Amino acid sequence: MADEQGLDLVEISPNAEPPVCKIMDYKKFLYEQKKREKVLKAKASKVVIKEIRFGPQTDDHDYEFKKKNAEKFLKDGAKLKAFVFFKGRSIVFKEQGQILLLRLAQDLEDVGKVEQLPKLEGKRMTMFIAPKKTK
């Protein structure tokens, strides 16, 4: 029957009794399947990570400016990676860096939630904040 119609005989379920087959244009089926996968992949959300860098002695005005940017990033739906970079001997001010990051987390509490608390990795102390889901 498939040869008469110029189509392919495709086995759908080989384990069934009797095996299930379907007459179809197999190349067209593969093309449409690829097209569906492409559309699903395009709809998948991509995670954007924005970074904000502080120094251990960041001033209040600079802090406020960077906090506004962080708030904007979180409202746009991007994740935020805030970090304090310690240059040279400033590594002795680890507590100040941690206080700064925790203060940022507290100020951004209404727009984002902390994914990872401040953690020291080499010369930088990093913290991740994810945007809160808006209803």
N, C-alpha and C positions, 0 to 999 in steps of 0.2 A: 504493500500500500504506500509506503514511504517513497519507494522508487518511482511509482506511478505519478506521485505528486511532485517529485523532484526535491523532496525534503529529506531530513535525517531522522533515523529512529534512535531516540535517546533513552537509555535506561535510567529511570528516576529512582526506583527503590529496588535494589538487587536482592535484598534479604526477605522481601515479602513473598508470600505463596499465593498465586504465581507472581513472578517478578513484574513490576510495573514499568511500562515503557510509554513514551509519548512521541508523536510525530511532530517535528518542529524544525525550523531553520536554526541549526546549532550556532553558526557564526553570528547570527542576529541576536540570539540569546546571550552569547558571551559579550557582545558589544553593549547590550542593554544592562547587563550585570556590572560591567566596568563603569558605565555611565552612572548607575545608582551609587556605587562605591565612591566615585569622585564627588558626587553631590553630598554624601554623608560626611566625607572628609572635609569638604569646604565648610560645612555647618559646624564642625567640631571647633570648640573654642580654644584659642591659643593663649597660653599663659604669658603675660608680659610682666617682666620684672624691672622695676625702676630702682635706681640706686641713689641714696643721699649720703653724702660724706660729711662727717663732723671732725673737728679736732678736739682734743681733751679740754681745751680752754675756749670753746666756742662762746662768743658773746651773746647777750640776750637778743639783740636786734637780728643778728645772723640766724640765731636759733628760730626766731619767729618767722623769718623769711622762708627758711627751709621747711618749717612746720606747715606753712601755707601750701608750699609745693607738694609736700607729702600728702596733705589732705586732698588736693586736687587729683593726684595720682590714684589715690584709693577710691575717690568718687568716680573716676573714669573706669574703675574695675581692674586696675593693675596691682600686682603684689609689690610690696615695698621692701627693699633691703637697705636698712639704715646701718651705717657702720662708723665707728670712731677709729681714725688712723693715728697711730702713735709714731711720731718721728723721733729718732735718736733717743735721748734720755727721757722723753715724755712718757715712756712706758711706766714710770713710777706713779703716774696719775691714773692707774687702772680704775680706782674707785670713782673718780670724776667722770670717766667715760661711761661707766656703768650707770651712774646716777643720771647722766644726760640721756642715755637711751631709754631708761625706765621712765623718765619724765616725758619723753616723746611718746612712749606707749600709752601713758596715762592721758596725755593731751589728745591723742587720736583714738581714744577708747570708743567714742560714739560712731566713728566711721570705719574702724578696722579692729581686728582682734589679733593678738600676738600669736604667731605660729611657733616661733622659737625665741626663747629668752636670750638676753645678751650672753655671748660666748666668745672667749678670747681665742683667736687662732693666729698665732705668730704675732705680727705687729698690729693686727686689727681686731676690734671687738665688733661682732656682727649680731644683728637682730632682724628677724623677718616678721612683717605684718601683712596679713591678708585682709582684703576688703570684706566688710560684712555684707551679707546678702540683703538686698533691698526688696521689699514686698510691693 
